Amino acid sequence: MLRAIVFIVGAVALSSTALAHHSRAAYDLAKEVMLEGTVAELLWKNPHIFMTVETLGADGKPHRTEVEVTSVSEAAALGLPRDAVAPGSRVAVRAHPGRGGPTARAVGIVVTAADGTVYPLNTDARLAIRHTAVAASGLAGRWSPTIESFNGVMAVVRSAPTTEAARAEMARRFQTENAGLGICEPFPPPVLSIFPDLRTIEVDDTTVTMRFEGAVGVDMQRVVHLNQPHPPGVAPSLMGHSIGRFEGDTLVIDTVAFTPHHVGVLFMPSGPGKRLVERLTLKPDRLQLEYSFTVEDPDILTAPLSYTALWDHRPDLEPSGVPCDPDIARRPLQN
């Protein structure tokens, strides 16, 4: 999706644009440019859409600039239609320029279409097109976190009660690695649960199944086993082992046995002692779910870390069906 994460843990600086699988070092996030012209090419791909805008330069000659956009699944949830940026469309794009000069790739913020409608190209825009509200009958259905909930998580990351060892490790990784989600790789909750794209919930008598694209075009699935304990000696896994129970209208999920992961604690590395407790409650108007979590990890956190988000009921959304393309994923790294 749109993002790239530059972490803040202690001295490490975090950009609110930063939630992605690659660094944004190639873009000058302190500057903005306007590209007014015609869409010459569109790559509707995951984990990033790319469009090329042809403009008329001061020299009177046409110039082309490639613009990085969000993922296909996030584009749908945020309300960016493919036909608004189809080849041949007249557009005005507000973007952060590349550091490589006027012809370098840029990262889009918003686009104004030919009819004057402004669409988000990225979560940086802090904008989502209003969708038709439809009441849900229960937890089962299609949902997407609000853009406000997604952007609000940054404050939680900035104030995370991390251990000294965790801060040192994050600083080391920031200096030596591209600290992000990886190239077309699945990733665990709670990171998985905050991106503003489609997630589908299915409920039966024994399980709750949650399916995600995770804003990168990788199909990921969590299974919550209802009304039973964690089995002894359960093998660690990326998604961990989840059990759940209903407390009135609230589904409470307890997950343990996670394998360590480099973004397992809300974009920070996680250890083998990570434990995640989540709660999902249908709001009285039945238009949203309240999703909250508390994560504990003695190797990373000195105290539990909690956050509450809202998920909109989105029966209008469909799985994108667009797989993650490793070459597209690496494209921003070649700016």
C-alpha positions as a Markdown table, in Angstrom:
| # | Residue | x | y | z |
|---|---|---|---|---|
| 1 | Met | 0.0 | 0.0 | 0.0 |
| 2 | Leu | 1.3 | 3.2 | -0.2 |
| 3 | Arg | 3.4 | 3.2 | 2.7 |
| 4 | Ala | 6.8 | 2.6 | 3.7 |
| 5 | Ile | 7.8 | 2.4 | 7.2 |
| 6 | Val | 10.5 | 4.3 | 8.9 |
| 7 | Phe | 10.2 | 3.3 | 12.6 |
| 8 | Ile | 10.4 | 5.4 | 15.7 |
| 9 | Val | 11.6 | 3.6 | 18.8 |
| 10 | Gly | 13.6 | 5.9 | 20.9 |
| 11 | Ala | 15.9 | 7.8 | 18.6 |
| 12 | Val | 14.5 | 6.2 | 15.4 |
| 13 | Ala | 12.3 | 8.6 | 13.5 |
| 14 | Leu | 8.9 | 7.5 | 12.2 |
| 15 | Ser | 7.0 | 9.0 | 9.4 |
| 16 | Ser | 3.2 | 8.6 | 9.4 |
| 17 | Thr | 3.4 | 7.5 | 5.8 |
| 18 | Ala | 5.6 | 4.8 | 6.9 |
| 19 | Leu | 3.6 | 1.7 | 7.1 |
| 20 | Ala | 4.9 | -0.3 | 4.2 |
| 21 | His | 7.3 | -2.9 | 3.1 |
| 22 | His | 10.0 | -0.6 | 2.0 |
| 23 | Ser | 11.8 | 2.6 | 3.1 |
| 24 | Arg | 10.8 | 6.0 | 1.7 |
| 25 | Ala | 14.3 | 7.3 | 1.7 |
| 26 | Ala | 14.1 | 7.8 | -2.1 |
| 27 | Tyr | 11.4 | 10.4 | -1.7 |
| 28 | Asp | 11.6 | 13.9 | -0.2 |
| 29 | Leu | 8.7 | 13.9 | 2.2 |
| 30 | Ala | 9.3 | 17.5 | 3.2 |
| 31 | Lys | 8.4 | 18.7 | -0.3 |
| 32 | Glu | 5.4 | 18.4 | -2.6 |
| 33 | Val | 5.0 | 18.8 | -6.3 |
| 34 | Met | 2.0 | 19.1 | -8.7 |
| 35 | Leu | 1.9 | 17.0 | -11.8 |
| 36 | Glu | -0.8 | 18.1 | -14.2 |
| 37 | Gly | -1.2 | 16.1 | -17.4 |
| 38 | Thr | -2.4 | 12.8 | -18.8 |
| 39 | Val | -2.0 | 9.3 | -17.5 |
| 40 | Ala | 0.2 | 7.6 | -20.0 |
| 41 | Glu | 0.5 | 4.2 | -18.3 |
| 42 | Leu | -1.2 | 2.4 | -15.4 |
| 43 | Leu | 0.1 | -0.7 | -13.6 |
| 44 | Trp | -2.8 | -1.9 | -11.4 |
| 45 | Lys | -0.6 | -4.2 | -9.4 |
| 46 | Asn | 0.1 | -5.3 | -5.8 |
| 47 | Pro | 1.7 | -4.3 | -3.5 |
| 48 | His | 1.7 | -0.9 | -5.3 |
| 49 | Ile | -0.2 | 0.6 | -8.2 |
| 50 | Phe | 2.0 | 2.7 | -10.4 |
| 51 | Met | 0.8 | 5.3 | -12.9 |
| 52 | Thr | 2.9 | 7.4 | -15.3 |
| 53 | Val | 1.8 | 11.0 | -15.8 |
| 54 | Glu | 2.9 | 12.9 | -18.9 |
| 55 | Thr | 3.2 | 16.6 | -18.4 |
| 56 | Leu | 4.4 | 19.5 | -20.5 |
| 57 | Gly | 7.7 | 20.8 | -19.3 |
| 58 | Ala | 8.9 | 24.4 | -19.2 |
| 59 | Asp | 10.9 | 23.6 | -22.4 |
| 60 | Gly | 7.7 | 22.8 | -24.2 |
| 61 | Lys | 8.5 | 19.1 | -24.4 |
| 62 | Pro | 6.6 | 16.2 | -22.8 |
| 63 | His | 8.0 | 14.7 | -19.6 |
| 64 | Arg | 6.9 | 11.5 | -17.9 |
| 65 | Thr | 6.9 | 10.9 | -14.2 |
| 66 | Glu | 6.1 | 7.5 | -12.6 |
| 67 | Val | 4.0 | 7.9 | -9.4 |
| 68 | Glu | 3.8 | 5.2 | -6.7 |
| 69 | Val | 0.3 | 4.7 | -5.4 |
| 70 | Thr | -1.3 | 2.5 | -2.7 |
| 71 | Ser | -2.1 | -1.3 | -3.1 |
| 72 | Val | -5.1 | -2.5 | -5.1 |
| 73 | Ser | -6.9 | -3.6 | -1.9 |
| 74 | Glu | -6.4 | -0.3 | -0.1 |
| 75 | Ala | -7.3 | 1.6 | -3.2 |
| 76 | Ala | -10.7 | -0.1 | -3.2 |
| 77 | Ala | -11.3 | 0.5 | 0.5 |
| 78 | Leu | -10.2 | 4.2 | 0.3 |
| 79 | Gly | -12.4 | 4.7 | -2.7 |
| 80 | Leu | -9.9 | 5.2 | -5.6 |
| 81 | Pro | -11.6 | 3.7 | -8.8 |
| 82 | Arg | -9.4 | 2.3 | -11.5 |
| 83 | Asp | -11.2 | 4.3 | -14.2 |
| 84 | Ala | -10.3 | 7.6 | -12.5 |
| 85 | Val | -6.7 | 7.1 | -13.4 |
| 86 | Ala | -7.0 | 5.0 | -16.5 |
| 87 | Pro | -4.6 | 5.7 | -19.4 |
| 88 | Gly | -5.7 | 8.8 | -21.3 |
| 89 | Ser | -7.3 | 10.4 | -18.2 |
| 90 | Arg | -6.5 | 14.1 | -17.5 |
| 91 | Val | -5.3 | 14.4 | -13.9 |
| 92 | Ala | -3.6 | 16.6 | -11.4 |
| 93 | Val | -1.5 | 14.7 | -8.9 |
| 94 | Arg | -0.1 | 16.1 | -5.6 |
| 95 | Ala | 3.0 | 14.0 | -4.7 |
| 96 | His | 6.2 | 13.9 | -2.8 |
| 97 | Pro | 9.0 | 14.1 | -5.3 |
| 98 | Gly | 11.9 | 11.7 | -5.7 |
| 99 | Arg | 15.3 | 12.7 | -4.5 |
| 100 | Gly | 16.9 | 11.8 | -7.9 |
| 101 | Gly | 15.8 | 15.0 | -9.7 |
| 102 | Pro | 12.7 | 16.1 | -11.7 |
| 103 | Thr | 12.5 | 12.9 | -13.7 |
| 104 | Ala | 12.7 | 10.6 | -10.6 |
| 105 | Arg | 9.7 | 8.5 | -9.4 |
| 106 | Ala | 7.3 | 10.3 | -7.0 |
| 107 | Val | 5.0 | 9.0 | -4.4 |
| 108 | Gly | 1.4 | 10.1 | -4.8 |
| 109 | Ile | -0.7 | 11.8 | -2.1 |
| 110 | Val | -4.0 | 12.7 | -3.9 |
| 111 | Val | -5.2 | 12.9 | -7.5 |
| 112 | Thr | -7.8 | 15.3 | -8.9 |
| 113 | Ala | -9.7 | 13.6 | -11.7 |
| 114 | Ala | -11.1 | 15.3 | -14.8 |
| 115 | Asp | -14.5 | 15.8 | -13.1 |
| 116 | Gly | -13.0 | 17.6 | -10.2 |
| 117 | Thr | -13.3 | 14.7 | -7.7 |
| 118 | Val | -10.3 | 14.3 | -5.4 |
| 119 | Tyr | -9.2 | 10.8 | -4.6 |
| 120 | Pro | -6.6 | 9.5 | -2.2 |
| 121 | Leu | -3.5 | 7.8 | -3.6 |
| 122 | Asn | -2.0 | 6.9 | -0.3 |
| 123 | Thr | -2.9 | 6.9 | 3.4 |
| 124 | Asp | -0.8 | 10.0 | 3.6 |
| 125 | Ala | -3.8 | 11.8 | 2.2 |
| 126 | Arg | -5.8 | 11.1 | 5.3 |
| 127 | Leu | -8.7 | 10.9 | 3.0 |
| 128 | Ala | -11.3 | 8.2 | 2.1 |
| 129 | Ile | -14.2 | 8.6 | -0.3 |
| 130 | Arg | -17.5 | 8.2 | 1.6 |
| 131 | His | -19.1 | 4.8 | 1.0 |
| 132 | Thr | -22.7 | 3.8 | 1.4 |
| 133 | Ala | -23.4 | 2.7 | 5.0 |
| 134 | Val | -25.0 | -0.7 | 5.3 |
| 135 | Ala | -25.9 | -2.3 | 8.6 |
| 136 | Ala | -24.4 | -5.7 | 9.5 |
| 137 | Ser | -26.3 | -8.6 | 11.0 |
| 138 | Gly | -23.4 | -9.7 | 13.2 |
| 139 | Leu | -19.6 | -10.1 | 13.2 |
| 140 | Ala | -19.7 | -12.1 | 10.0 |
| 141 | Gly | -19.1 | -10.0 | 6.9 |
| 142 | Arg | -16.7 | -7.8 | 5.1 |
| 143 | Trp | -14.9 | -5.0 | 7.0 |
| 144 | Ser | -12.3 | -2.3 | 6.6 |
| 145 | Pro | -10.6 | -0.1 | 9.3 |
| 146 | Thr | -11.3 | 3.6 | 9.0 |
| 147 | Ile | -8.5 | 5.8 | 7.7 |
| 148 | Glu | -8.6 | 7.7 | 11.1 |
| 149 | Ser | -8.0 | 4.4 | 12.9 |
| 150 | Phe | -5.1 | 3.5 | 10.7 |
| 151 | Asn | -3.4 | 6.9 | 11.0 |
| 152 | Gly | -4.0 | 7.0 | 14.8 |
| 153 | Val | -1.9 | 4.0 | 15.4 |
| 154 | Met | 1.2 | 6.1 | 14.8 |
| 155 | Ala | 0.9 | 7.8 | 18.2 |
| 156 | Val | 0.8 | 4.4 | 19.9 |
| 157 | Val | 4.0 | 3.4 | 18.1 |
| 158 | Arg | 5.8 | 6.6 | 19.0 |
| 159 | Ser | 5.0 | 6.1 | 22.7 |
| 160 | Ala | 5.6 | 2.4 | 22.9 |
| 161 | Pro | 7.0 | 1.3 | 26.2 |
| 162 | Thr | 10.0 | -0.5 | 24.7 |
| 163 | Thr | 13.0 | -2.1 | 26.4 |
| 164 | Glu | 16.5 | -0.7 | 26.1 |
| 165 | Ala | 17.5 | -3.8 | 24.1 |
| 166 | Ala | 14.6 | -3.3 | 21.7 |
| 167 | Arg | 15.5 | 0.3 | 21.1 |
| 168 | Ala | 19.1 | -0.7 | 20.4 |
| 169 | Glu | 18.0 | -3.4 | 17.9 |
| 170 | Met | 15.6 | -1.1 | 16.1 |
| 171 | Ala | 18.3 | 1.6 | 15.8 |
| 172 | Arg | 20.7 | -1.0 | 14.4 |
| 173 | Arg | 18.2 | -2.2 | 11.9 |
| 174 | Phe | 17.3 | 1.3 | 10.8 |
| 175 | Gln | 21.0 | 1.9 | 10.0 |
| 176 | Thr | 21.7 | -1.4 | 8.3 |
| 177 | Glu | 18.4 | -2.7 | 6.9 |
| 178 | Asn | 15.3 | -1.8 | 4.9 |
| 179 | Ala | 13.0 | -2.2 | 8.0 |
| 180 | Gly | 9.6 | -3.1 | 6.6 |
| 181 | Leu | 7.2 | -5.9 | 5.9 |
| 182 | Gly | 9.4 | -7.8 | 3.4 |
| 183 | Ile | 8.8 | -8.6 | -0.3 |
| 184 | Cys | 5.4 | -10.3 | -0.8 |
| 185 | Glu | 5.5 | -12.0 | 2.6 |
| 186 | Pro | 2.7 | -12.6 | 5.1 |
| 187 | Phe | 2.9 | -10.9 | 8.4 |
| 188 | Pro | 1.2 | -11.4 | 11.8 |
| 189 | Pro | -1.3 | -9.6 | 13.9 |
| 190 | Pro | -1.7 | -7.0 | 15.3 |
| 191 | Val | 0.1 | -5.3 | 12.3 |
| 192 | Leu | -2.2 | -7.4 | 10.0 |
| 193 | Ser | -5.3 | -6.0 | 11.6 |
| 194 | Ile | -4.7 | -2.2 | 11.2 |
| 195 | Phe | -4.3 | -1.7 | 7.5 |
| 196 | Pro | -7.3 | 0.0 | 5.9 |
| 197 | Asp | -8.2 | -2.7 | 3.5 |
| 198 | Leu | -10.7 | -5.6 | 3.2 |
| 199 | Arg | -10.9 | -8.3 | 5.9 |
| 200 | Thr | -13.6 | -11.0 | 5.8 |
| 201 | Ile | -15.0 | -12.7 | 8.9 |
| 202 | Glu | -16.8 | -16.0 | 8.9 |
| 203 | Val | -18.4 | -17.5 | 12.0 |
| 204 | Asp | -19.7 | -21.0 | 12.7 |
| 205 | Asp | -20.3 | -23.0 | 15.9 |
| 206 | Thr | -16.6 | -23.9 | 16.5 |
| 207 | Thr | -14.5 | -21.3 | 14.7 |
| 208 | Val | -14.2 | -17.7 | 13.6 |
| 209 | Thr | -12.1 | -17.4 | 10.4 |
| 210 | Met | -10.6 | -14.0 | 9.4 |
| 211 | Arg | -9.2 | -13.6 | 5.9 |
| 212 | Phe | -6.9 | -10.7 | 4.9 |
| 213 | Glu | -5.0 | -9.3 | 1.9 |
| 214 | Gly | -3.0 | -7.2 | 4.2 |
| 215 | Ala | -2.5 | -4.3 | 1.8 |
| 216 | Val | 0.1 | -6.2 | -0.1 |
| 217 | Gly | -1.9 | -8.7 | -2.1 |
| 218 | Val | -0.9 | -11.8 | 0.0 |
| 219 | Asp | -3.8 | -14.0 | 1.2 |
| 220 | Met | -3.5 | -14.5 | 4.9 |
| 221 | Gln | -5.9 | -16.4 | 7.3 |
| 222 | Arg | -6.5 | -16.6 | 11.0 |
| 223 | Val | -8.6 | -19.3 | 12.6 |
| 224 | Val | -10.0 | -18.7 | 16.1 |
| 225 | His | -11.1 | -21.9 | 18.0 |
| 226 | Leu | -14.1 | -21.2 | 20.1 |
| 227 | Asn | -14.7 | -22.3 | 23.7 |
| 228 | Gln | -11.6 | -24.4 | 24.1 |
| 229 | Pro | -8.2 | -24.0 | 25.8 |
| 230 | His | -4.9 | -23.7 | 24.1 |
| 231 | Pro | -3.5 | -27.2 | 23.6 |
| 232 | Pro | -0.3 | -28.1 | 25.5 |
| 233 | Gly | 2.8 | -27.9 | 23.5 |
| 234 | Val | 1.2 | -26.1 | 20.5 |
| 235 | Ala | 3.8 | -25.4 | 17.8 |
| 236 | Pro | 4.7 | -21.7 | 17.3 |
| 237 | Ser | 3.5 | -20.2 | 13.9 |
| 238 | Leu | 3.3 | -16.8 | 12.2 |
| 239 | Met | -0.4 | -16.3 | 13.2 |
| 240 | Gly | 0.0 | -18.0 | 16.5 |
| 241 | His | -2.7 | -20.2 | 18.1 |
| 242 | Ser | -6.0 | -18.4 | 18.8 |
| 243 | Ile | -8.9 | -19.3 | 21.0 |
| 244 | Gly | -12.0 | -17.3 | 21.5 |
| 245 | Arg | -15.2 | -16.9 | 23.5 |
| 246 | Phe | -18.2 | -14.6 | 23.3 |
| 247 | Glu | -18.8 | -12.2 | 26.3 |
| 248 | Gly | -22.2 | -11.0 | 25.4 |
| 249 | Asp | -21.8 | -9.4 | 22.0 |
| 250 | Thr | -18.1 | -9.2 | 22.2 |
| 251 | Leu | -15.7 | -11.8 | 20.8 |
| 252 | Val | -12.6 | -12.1 | 22.9 |
| 253 | Ile | -9.6 | -13.6 | 21.2 |
| 254 | Asp | -6.5 | -14.9 | 23.0 |
| 255 | Thr | -3.5 | -15.7 | 20.8 |
| 256 | Val | -0.2 | -17.3 | 21.9 |
| 257 | Ala | 2.6 | -19.4 | 20.3 |
| 258 | Phe | 3.8 | -16.8 | 17.8 |
| 259 | Thr | 7.1 | -17.3 | 16.0 |
| 260 | Pro | 9.4 | -14.2 | 16.5 |
| 261 | His | 8.9 | -11.7 | 13.6 |
| 262 | His | 10.7 | -8.4 | 12.7 |
| 263 | Val | 7.4 | -6.5 | 12.8 |
| 264 | Gly | 5.5 | -8.7 | 15.2 |
| 265 | Val | 4.8 | -6.0 | 17.8 |
| 266 | Leu | 3.1 | -3.2 | 15.8 |
| 267 | Phe | 6.1 | -2.7 | 13.5 |
| 268 | Met | 8.6 | -3.6 | 16.1 |
| 269 | Pro | 10.3 | -7.0 | 16.4 |
| 270 | Ser | 8.6 | -9.6 | 18.6 |
| 271 | Gly | 10.0 | -12.5 | 20.7 |
| 272 | Pro | 8.7 | -15.9 | 21.6 |
| 273 | Gly | 6.8 | -14.6 | 24.6 |
| 274 | Lys | 4.4 | -12.4 | 22.6 |
| 275 | Arg | 0.7 | -12.7 | 23.6 |
| 276 | Leu | -2.2 | -10.9 | 22.0 |
| 277 | Val | -5.7 | -10.3 | 23.3 |
| 278 | Glu | -8.2 | -8.8 | 21.0 |
| 279 | Arg | -11.9 | -7.8 | 21.3 |
| 280 | Leu | -14.4 | -7.3 | 18.5 |
| 281 | Thr | -17.7 | -5.7 | 19.3 |
| 282 | Leu | -20.5 | -4.7 | 16.9 |
| 283 | Lys | -21.5 | -1.1 | 17.5 |
| 284 | Pro | -25.1 | -0.3 | 18.3 |
| 285 | Asp | -25.8 | 1.2 | 14.9 |
| 286 | Arg | -24.4 | -2.1 | 13.3 |
| 287 | Leu | -22.4 | 0.0 | 10.8 |
| 288 | Gln | -19.0 | -0.6 | 12.5 |
| 289 | Leu | -17.0 | -3.0 | 14.7 |
| 290 | Glu | -14.9 | -1.7 | 17.5 |
| 291 | Tyr | -11.6 | -3.6 | 17.4 |
| 292 | Ser | -9.2 | -3.4 | 20.3 |
| 293 | Phe | -6.0 | -5.2 | 21.2 |
| 294 | Thr | -3.5 | -5.5 | 23.9 |
| 295 | Val | -0.1 | -7.0 | 23.1 |
| 296 | Glu | 2.5 | -8.2 | 25.6 |
| 297 | Asp | 6.1 | -9.2 | 24.9 |
| 298 | Pro | 8.6 | -9.2 | 27.7 |
| 299 | Asp | 11.5 | -9.1 | 25.2 |
| 300 | Ile | 10.3 | -5.9 | 23.6 |
| 301 | Leu | 7.9 | -4.1 | 25.9 |
| 302 | Thr | 8.2 | -3.0 | 29.5 |
| 303 | Ala | 4.4 | -2.7 | 29.7 |
| 304 | Pro | 1.4 | -3.9 | 27.6 |
| 305 | Leu | 0.6 | -2.0 | 24.5 |
| 306 | Ser | -3.0 | -1.3 | 23.6 |
| 307 | Tyr | -5.0 | 0.3 | 20.8 |
| 308 | Thr | -8.7 | 0.6 | 19.7 |
| 309 | Ala | -9.8 | 1.0 | 16.1 |
| 310 | Leu | -13.1 | 1.1 | 14.2 |
| 311 | Trp | -13.8 | -1.1 | 11.3 |
| 312 | Asp | -16.5 | -0.1 | 8.8 |
| 313 | His | -19.0 | -2.7 | 7.5 |
| 314 | Arg | -18.0 | -2.9 | 3.8 |
| 315 | Pro | -20.2 | -5.4 | 1.9 |
| 316 | Asp | -19.3 | -3.3 | -1.2 |
| 317 | Leu | -15.7 | -4.6 | -1.2 |
| 318 | Glu | -14.5 | -7.7 | -3.0 |
| 319 | Pro | -11.1 | -9.5 | -2.7 |
| 320 | Ser | -8.8 | -7.9 | -5.3 |
| 321 | Gly | -7.7 | -11.2 | -6.8 |
| 322 | Val | -4.4 | -9.4 | -7.7 |
| 323 | Pro | -1.4 | -11.3 | -6.3 |
| 324 | Cys | 1.7 | -9.7 | -4.9 |
| 325 | Asp | 4.3 | -9.2 | -7.7 |
| 326 | Pro | 7.9 | -9.3 | -6.3 |
| 327 | Asp | 9.2 | -7.2 | -9.1 |
| 328 | Ile | 6.6 | -4.5 | -8.4 |
| 329 | Ala | 7.4 | -4.7 | -4.7 |
| 330 | Arg | 11.1 | -4.0 | -5.4 |
| 331 | Arg | 10.4 | -1.2 | -7.8 |
| 332 | Pro | 10.4 | 1.6 | -5.3 |
| 333 | Leu | 13.8 | 0.4 | -4.0 |
| 334 | Gln | 15.2 | 1.1 | -7.4 |
| 335 | Asn | 14.3 | 4.8 | -7.5 |
